[in-house]
Amino acid sequence: MAKNDVSFSINLDSPIAVYVQIENLVQFAIASGKLAPGDTLPSVRDMSSMLEINPNTVTKAYRDLELMQLVHTRRGVGVTVSDAAPGLCSDRIHTMVQAHLRDAVAECVASGISATDVRKYVKAAIDGNAQPYEIVA
């Protein structure tokens, strides 16, 4: 069963496709241990209702996660996290986050933002418990 401390939210204004946001959020939850092998993801209907999106978008995300061998789909059981998922997600997420950080820091440097300010922004994000795809006012 899915753990109660896993929350899924998306940002419709993000340049990242909604189905990719869902895939990433599931991977983040697996990599962080919030979802463990055998845990069940919300049903397509529940996830689409929770996120207020088309069920086909959730179906695409779940299908991609299955192709990545992170989940298994079984009729009557639902979508469950695979035994291999934690190891696969850990490597994948570290690589992805390093690339994102490298790009963000490169943008800061190219914009003339000081290293001190970059560190301040990173600290503020950590201290503020920033969430992926969070809508910031």
DRENZA-324661 format. One line per 5 residues: number of its first residue (from 1); for each residue x, y negated, z of N, C-alpha, C, CB. Coordinates in Angstrom, 3 decimals, decimal comma, m for minus. Each point is the difference from the previous one (the first is absolute). Glycine has a CB too. Layout:
<gunus>
NUM) X:Y:Z:X:Y:Z:X:Y:Z:X:Y:Z  ... $
</gunus>
This chain:
<gunus>
1) 0,834:1,178:0,000:m0,834:m1,178:0,000:0,884:m1,248:0,000:m1,836:1,254:1,213  1,417:m2,298:m1,863:0,772:m1,238:m0,037:0,040:m0,609:1,396:m0,643:m0,394:m2,417  1,774:m0,174:2,762:0,161:m0,621:1,309:m0,680:m1,363:m0,009:2,181:1,230:0,383  m2,663:m1,640:0,782:m0,756:m1,240:0,113:0,843:m1,253:m0,164:m1,527:1,208:1,477  2,857:m1,105:m1,314:0,830:m1,194:m0,079:0,410:m0,338:m1,432:0,820:0,516:2,284 $
6) m1,360:0,189:m3,256:0,298:m0,284:m1,400:m1,112:m0,879:m0,546:1,257:2,195:m0,291  m0,868:m3,376:m0,175:m0,996:m0,868:m0,617:0,462:m0,306:m1,421:m0,669:m1,012:2,250  m0,274:0,951:m3,131:0,286:m0,274:m1,394:m0,664:m1,305:m0,390:0,187:2,460:m0,515  0,589:m3,349:m0,069:m0,568:m1,232:m0,535:0,806:m0,375:m1,238:m0,792:m0,782:2,305  0,127:0,128:m3,217:0,637:m0,373:m1,260:m0,160:m1,492:m0,218:m0,441:2,284:m0,968 $
11) 1,210:m2,793:0,032:m0,068:m1,408:m0,365:m0,350:m0,068:m1,483:1,704:m0,679:1,792  m2,925:0,305:m2,087:m0,446:m0,057:m1,392:0,724:m1,075:m0,801:m2,213:0,829:0,748  2,825:m1,786:m0,071:0,740:m1,065:m0,684:1,468:0,351:m0,235:m1,555:m1,628:1,036  1,990:2,766:m0,535:1,391:0,424:m0,167:0,277:0,369:m1,458:0,038:0,827:2,381  1,182:m1,080:m2,843:0,352:0,451:m1,355:0,176:1,525:m0,071:1,114:m2,218:m0,395 $
16) m1,108:2,874:1,535:0,131:1,458:0,048:m1,385:0,610:m0,171:2,047:m0,136:1,514  m2,175:1,057:m2,458:m1,293:0,635:m0,276:m0,570:0,619:1,274:0,715:0,458:m2,375  m2,035:m0,495:2,506:m0,668:0,494:1,198:0,324:1,472:0,244:m1,837:m1,667:m0,362  1,832:2,496:m0,682:0,282:1,414:0,213:1,436:0,202:0,492:m1,671:0,588:m1,787  2,597:m1,431:1,349:1,392:0,083:0,468:0,082:m0,445:1,459:0,855:m0,428:m2,347 $
21) m1,631:m0,590:2,721:m0,034:m0,420:1,402:m0,464:1,156:0,882:m0,465:m2,381:m0,700  m0,561:3,114:0,263:m0,502:1,142:0,766:1,076:1,067:0,102:m2,351:m0,486:m0,750  2,991:0,800:m0,375:1,073:0,999:0,005:1,099:m0,407:0,972:m0,516:0,589:m2,390  0,919:m1,855:2,335:1,064:m0,481:0,881:m0,422:0,053:1,464:0,817:m1,478:m1,841  m2,045:1,073:2,146:m0,465:0,015:1,382:0,001:1,413:0,573:m1,398:m2,011:m0,482 $
26) 1,003:2,984:m0,330:0,034:1,395:0,454:1,446:0,421:0,228:m2,134:0,523:m1,259  3,024:m0,884:0,338:1,413:0,345:0,164:0,595:m0,663:1,244:0,200:0,250:m2,489  m0,556:m1,522:2,743:0,492:m0,687:1,193:m0,469:0,736:1,261:m0,014:m2,212:m1,241  m1,260:2,612:1,245:m0,556:0,697:1,167:0,689:1,347:0,221:m2,204:m1,139:m0,394  2,537:1,816:m0,684:0,705:1,282:0,121:1,427:m0,238:0,486:m1,419:0,996:m1,844 $
31) 2,113:m1,945:1,228:1,395:m0,271:0,370:0,120:m0,448:1,454:0,474:m0,622:m2,376  m1,474:m0,107:2,878:0,044:m0,502:1,374:m0,489:1,026:1,019:m0,341:m2,283:m0,907  m0,200:3,394:0,424:m0,509:1,026:0,904:m1,441:m0,202:0,424:2,292:0,261:0,783  m2,940:m1,305:m1,303:m1,414:m0,226:0,336:m0,885:1,057:m0,650:0,439:m2,465:0,206  0,020:3,005:m1,327:m0,655:1,148:m0,632:1,012:1,133:m0,033:m1,536:m1,479:m1,418 $
36) 1,115:2,648:1,853:0,875:1,165:0,070:m0,545:1,109:m0,897:0,683:m0,612:2,359  0,164:1,597:m2,690:m0,497:1,125:m0,798:m1,260:0,591:0,613:2,336:0,492:m0,741  m3,317:m0,259:m0,129:m1,277:0,556:0,435:m1,053:m1,044:0,305:1,259:1,884:0,895  m0,851:m3,145:m0,677:m0,976:m1,056:0,240:m0,822:m0,233:m1,267:1,524:m1,076:1,715  m2,769:0,724:m1,532:m0,923:m0,217:m1,107:m0,173:m1,493:m0,258:m1,187:2,151:0,550 $
41) 1,274:m2,524:m1,819:m0,254:m1,381:m0,398:m1,509:m0,225:m0,057:2,173:m0,096:m1,320  m2,606:m1,158:1,392:m1,433:m0,258:m0,169:m0,468:0,530:m1,362:0,165:m2,054:1,490  m1,407:2,470:m1,558:m0,548:0,467:m1,272:0,039:m1,148:m1,004:m1,496:1,685:1,179  1,391:m1,349:m2,454:m0,018:m1,028:m1,044:m1,134:m0,981:0,278:0,973:1,619:m1,689  m2,120:m1,108:2,034:m1,159:m0,860:0,272:0,265:m0,903:1,202:m1,525:1,757:m0,956 $
46) 2,080:m1,191:2,035:0,274:m0,797:1,200:1,064:m1,060:m0,255:m0,624:1,966:1,400  1,688:m1,570:m2,105:1,080:m0,956:m0,273:m0,494:m1,116:m0,910:1,704:1,828:0,270  m2,463:m1,489:m1,307:m0,492:m1,037:m0,909:m0,966:m0,937:0,722:0,275:1,574:m1,945  m1,080:m1,040:2,853:m0,914:m0,824:0,786:0,778:m0,897:0,965:m1,770:1,783:m0,188  2,770:m1,214:0,850:0,812:m0,755:0,957:0,720:m1,162:m0,682:0,301:2,085:1,361 $
51) 0,223:m1,846:m2,567:0,768:m1,016:m0,712:m0,858:m0,838:m0,949:1,972:1,495:0,175  m3,235:m1,100:m0,321:m0,935:m0,683:m0,897:0,522:m0,039:m1,436:m0,783:m1,383:1,931  1,163:2,574:m2,412:0,513:0,151:m1,361:m0,691:1,173:m0,678:2,227:m0,970:0,683  m1,996:1,093:m1,975:m0,582:1,078:m0,786:0,597:1,351:0,421:m0,368:m1,600:m1,928  m0,462:2,616:2,118:0,516:1,324:0,363:1,027:0,552:m0,999:m2,178:0,420:1,119 $
56) 2,058:m0,804:m2,394:0,969:0,477:m0,995:1,419:m0,463:0,318:m1,815:m0,017:m1,711  1,943:m1,144:2,332:1,310:m0,520:0,376:0,621:0,875:1,087:m0,734:m2,338:m0,604  m0,067:2,736:1,575:0,474:0,886:1,063:0,344:1,366:m0,580:m1,406:m1,229:1,698  0,560:1,722:m2,596:0,258:1,291:m0,637:1,345:m0,018:m0,723:m2,477:0,371:m0,262  2,778:m1,461:m0,449:1,286:m0,116:m0,698:1,153:0,026:0,995:m1,102:m1,320:m1,834 $
61) 0,985:0,579:2,912:1,059:m0,029:1,011:0,217:1,397:0,594:m0,565:m2,407:0,526  m0,506:3,078:m0,170:0,113:1,332:0,596:0,586:0,994:m0,997:m1,958:m0,505:1,485  1,572:0,380:m2,746:0,551:0,888:m1,027:1,510:m0,225:m0,141:m2,222:m0,007:m1,222  2,644:m1,255:1,206:1,431:m0,312:m0,091:0,755:0,530:1,213:m0,542:m2,044:m1,342  m0,033:1,892:2,533:0,637:0,513:1,209:0,151:1,514:m0,063:m0,957:m1,911:1,302 $
66) m0,022:2,558:m1,917:0,092:1,455:m0,162:1,100:0,354:m0,991:m2,449:0,230:0,521  2,564:m0,984:m1,616:1,070:0,229:m0,965:1,381:m0,220:0,622:m1,559:m0,694:m1,829  1,631:m0,207:2,817:1,260:m0,250:0,716:0,257:1,068:1,065:m0,281:m2,463:m0,412  m0,651:3,414:0,548:0,073:1,095:0,966:m0,083:m0,475:1,453:1,365:1,244:m1,657  m2,050:m2,375:1,854:m0,146:m0,546:1,345:m1,288:0,453:0,664:1,335:m1,961:m0,707 $
71) m2,326:2,321:m0,089:m1,280:0,469:0,530:m0,471:1,204:m0,809:m0,594:m2,337:0,778  m0,350:3,056:m0,173:m0,691:1,106:m0,671:m1,487:m0,308:0,040:1,804:1,699:0,639  m2,483:m1,425:m1,723:m1,446:m0,186:m0,040:m0,654:1,369:m0,083:0,227:m2,271:m1,120  m1,147:2,529:2,063:m0,735:1,257:m0,019:m1,473:m0,285:0,196:1,991:1,254:0,889  m2,772:m0,701:m1,782:m1,451:m0,177:0,072:m0,497:0,510:1,350:m0,218:0,236:m2,521 $
76) m0,604:m1,050:3,162:m0,559:0,372:1,293:0,887:m0,387:1,179:m1,137:1,859:m1,149  2,417:m2,114:0,883:0,936:m0,368:1,067:0,367:m1,470:m0,111:0,905:2,344:0,054  m0,668:m2,781:m1,282:0,377:m1,384:m0,244:1,451:m0,129:m0,403:m1,714:m0,707:1,624  2,260:m0,476:m1,432:1,375:m0,304:m0,371:0,844:0,011:1,265:m0,742:m1,385:m2,001  1,697:2,311:2,060:0,836:0,139:1,187:1,464:m0,250:m0,347:m1,635:1,645:0,968 $
81) 2,366:m2,130:0,013:1,429:m0,282:m0,156:0,754:1,323:m0,094:m0,215:m2,189:1,283  1,119:2,282:m2,256:0,768:1,228:m0,217:1,138:0,125:1,013:m0,576:m0,093:m2,441  1,084:1,307:2,594:1,127:0,237:0,899:1,257:m0,724:m0,464:m0,982:2,215:0,577  1,147:m2,361:m1,879:1,201:m0,636:m0,549:m0,052:m1,521:0,036:0,262:1,975:m1,451  m1,431:m2,536:1,718:m0,205:m1,447:m0,112:0,947:m0,856:0,842:m2,342:0,536:m0,461 $
86) 2,583:m0,222:1,742:0,870:m0,888:0,787:1,397:m0,173:m0,609:m1,263:0,712:2,020  1,880:0,353:m2,450:1,328:m0,097:m0,610:m0,019:m0,742:m1,316:0,595:2,113:1,104  m1,600:m1,849:m1,924:m0,114:m0,669:m1,289:m0,256:m1,494:0,179:m0,862:2,126:m1,008  0,009:m2,484:1,950:m0,346:m1,407:0,214:1,157:m0,785:0,585:m2,362:0,671:0,328  3,082:m0,077:0,582:1,089:m0,717:0,659:1,003:m0,525:m1,021:m0,297:1,435:2,033 $
91) 0,770:m0,558:m2,900:0,967:m0,414:m1,027:m0,612:m1,015:m0,959:1,116:2,235:0,175  m2,316:m1,962:m0,639:m0,674:m0,858:m0,972:m0,248:m1,399:0,568:m1,076:2,031:m1,002  0,616:m2,096:2,237:m0,315:m1,283:0,624:1,269:m0,809:0,259:m2,035:1,027:1,053  3,082:m0,376:m0,568:1,254:m0,726:0,238:0,532:m0,615:m1,290:0,524:1,550:1,898  m0,570:m0,809:m2,973:0,458:m0,505:m1,295:m0,857:m1,171:m0,460:0,832:2,287:m0,592 $
96) m2,156:m2,142:0,707:m0,918:m1,045:m0,434:0,186:m1,278:0,827:m1,635:1,770:m0,724  1,730:m1,633:2,034:0,123:m1,168:0,871:1,331:m0,708:m0,233:m1,463:1,119:1,708  2,530:m0,358:m1,890:1,294:m0,625:m0,289:m0,066:m0,821:m1,281:1,166:1,886:1,167  m1,834:m1,359:m2,178:m0,134:m0,740:m1,264:m0,825:m1,275:0,198:0,169:2,167:m1,280  m1,272:m2,062:2,027:m0,836:m1,184:0,270:0,790:m1,062:0,767:m2,053:1,461:0,035 $
101) 2,780:m1,022:0,987:0,787:m0,956:0,790:1,096:m0,651:m0,827:m0,482:1,343:2,036  1,144:m0,541:m2,857:1,058:m0,531:m0,875:m0,578:m1,078:m0,922:1,227:2,222:0,080  m2,387:m1,931:m0,674:m0,644:m0,970:m0,889:m0,423:m1,254:0,758:m0,791:1,884:m1,441  0,211:m1,717:2,628:m0,453:m1,154:0,783:1,180:m0,866:0,421:m1,964:1,328:0,818  3,053:m0,697:m0,383:1,178:m0,772:0,409:0,611:m0,695:m1,213:0,439:1,611:1,899 $
106) m0,409:m0,928:m3,028:0,537:m0,619:m1,222:m0,815:m1,234:m0,382:0,819:2,251:m0,787  m2,140:m2,186:0,931:m0,854:m1,159:m0,275:0,314:m1,132:0,966:m1,803:1,517:m0,870  2,028:m1,179:2,125:0,344:m1,023:1,000:1,318:m0,673:m0,363:m1,227:1,296:1,777  2,236:m0,503:m2,089:1,319:m0,541:m0,349:m0,108:m0,869:m1,249:1,133:2,014:1,024  m1,855:m1,521:m2,034:m0,158:m0,761:m1,241:m0,748:m1,310:0,239:0,008:2,149:m1,283 $
111) m0,857:m2,177:2,315:m0,771:m1,201:0,322:0,755:m0,951:0,919:m2,067:1,338:m0,277  3,245:m0,931:0,701:0,798:m0,843:0,876:m0,384:0,097:1,469:0,273:m1,508:m1,909  m1,041:2,509:2,280:m0,370:0,190:1,403:1,211:0,559:0,739:m2,452:0,397:m0,596  2,749:m0,966:1,737:1,196:0,400:0,748:m0,164:1,395:0,600:0,462:m2,411:0,511  0,674:3,049:m0,252:0,003:1,317:0,645:m0,660:m0,086:1,373:2,106:0,630:m1,243 $
116) m1,899:m1,734:1,925:m0,617:m0,197:1,315:m1,519:0,004:m0,119:1,999:m1,325:0,754  m2,524:0,621:m1,756:m1,449:m0,019:m0,193:m0,531:1,363:m0,422:0,153:m2,407:m0,616  0,579:3,115:m0,233:m0,434:1,340:m0,414:m0,121:0,888:1,230:1,115:m0,266:m2,261  m0,104:0,248:3,114:m0,041:0,802:1,227:m1,187:m0,419:0,884:2,517:0,273:m0,100  m2,773:m1,581:0,167:m1,122:m0,515:0,800:m1,326:0,534:m0,558:1,325:m2,097:0,566 $
121) m1,477:2,110:m1,893:m1,230:0,489:m0,618:m0,192:1,498:0,245:0,206:m1,786:m1,748  0,889:2,542:1,658:m0,079:1,445:0,247:m0,389:0,248:1,454:1,741:0,449:m1,783  m1,112:m1,160:2,708:m0,313:0,153:1,419:m1,466:m0,357:0,263:2,399:m0,526:0,596  m2,878:m0,549:m1,196:m1,390:m0,402:0,194:m0,964:1,077:m0,512:0,693:m2,410:m0,200  m0,350:3,032:m0,919:m0,845:1,071:m0,542:m0,021:1,199:0,940:0,516:m0,770:m2,334 $
126) 0,652:1,122:2,863:0,077:1,130:0,941:m0,740:m0,344:1,285:2,219:0,709:m0,974  m1,910:m1,866:1,545:m0,628:m0,409:1,269:m1,510:m0,189:m0,142:2,144:m1,110:0,649  m2,590:0,710:m1,833:m1,419:m0,210:m0,247:m0,739:1,254:m0,412:0,563:m2,286:m0,633  0,146:3,419:0,649:m0,609:1,283:m0,371:m0,662:m0,075:m1,379:m0,373:0,497:2,434  1,095:m1,059:m3,406:m0,516:m0,121:m1,361:m0,400:1,377:m0,538:1,452:m2,034:m0,386 $
131) m2,546:2,071:m0,354:m0,527:1,244:m0,563:0,081:m0,056:m1,521:m1,546:0,299:1,982  1,749:0,856:m2,622:0,034:0,016:m1,462:m1,299:m0,529:m0,590:1,563:1,943:0,080  m1,442:m2,720:m1,118:m1,128:m0,527:m0,776:m0,927:m0,883:0,842:0,131:2,034:m1,442  0,411:m2,550:2,543:m0,749:m0,875:0,884:m0,304:m1,319:m0,720:1,089:1,063:2,033  m2,294:m1,531:m1,890:m0,381:m1,286:m0,584:0,418:m1,073:0,987:m1,965:1,000:m1,300 $
136) 2,902:m1,855:0,859:0,530:m1,056:0,865:m0,611:m1,324:m0,425:2,171:1,263:0,360  m2,762:m1,948:0,608:m0,664:m1,280:m0,294:1,006:m1,114:m0,194:m1,972:0,742:1,314 $
</gunus>
